[in-house]
Amino acid sequence: MHEEAQALAQSVAADEQRRSRGWQNRFRLVWGGIVLLLISFIIFSLNVEISFIQTAAPFILQGVWLTLLVSAVSICLATILAIIGALGRLSRSPLLNGIASFYVSFFRGTPLILQLLVWYLALPQVGLIFDPIFCAIGALGMNYGAYMTEIFRAGIQAVPLGQREAAAALGMSSRTAFLRIVAPQAFRIIVPAIGNDFVAMLKDSALASTVALQEIVWRARNVGQKEFKTLQTFIIAAMIYWALTILFSTFQNRIEKRLAAGDRNKESKG
């Protein structure tokens, strides 16, 4: 009886794998068909010149490293601001809570492009002149930091109160309990959101082209305008952003799966 049940289970599992593989193959076929149609439309309907693309693409690709640098430094700045802001929002001090709440309200309530232009055009009027890359990092970091403040606050509050009470019962101070008990658990909740924000920041970094930062969009616009072929160069830029988004989204999904696997292992041991 046991052998029959085991054979049945294996048969069911094999059937599920076949169905899964079939679904994945059809899914890839649909994607491949759509991409092929898009490429055909671009080549035959938009008068694409291969020689121009071979010249323009390397120039535009040189902006990838600047885009990645701005996005990476900005997300680090945003994370630092979000940690400080979240602690302020959770503070019982009216002063700290008020400052953190104002920061979140103001930077979430005004457009990112406006904040970027303030850094680049308005601050020089009071004697504060920054390089375009610092303007981009400052604007992106402070804007995303405001959004991530609420994410961090929610992640900290998602840790059950019983965990803190148990830590207090063991004689831990509030600071020790936060660092050893609350923060590690909140971190696992927050990590996926940080990944999502980084992917979004990769695309929002294109706004830095308005302050003459020579990233992907700036290069695509300039080389396209010189040859009156901005459509072709913007298509190249779009493909680059799309590829970066897919790459980092895949990396983020792997991190989420690893964290989820760790949670399942803890539950099974418990």
URVEN-V205233 format. One record per helix or strand. SS is the DSSP state (H for helix, E for strand). FROM is the first residue (numbers start at 1). TO is the last residue. Records with the same first field share a line. If there is no record, write none. Layout:
SS=FROM-TO + FROM-TO
This chain:
H=2-45 + 50-61 + 64-90 + 94-109 + 112-126 + 132-158 + 161-169 + 174-211 + 216-227 + 230-269
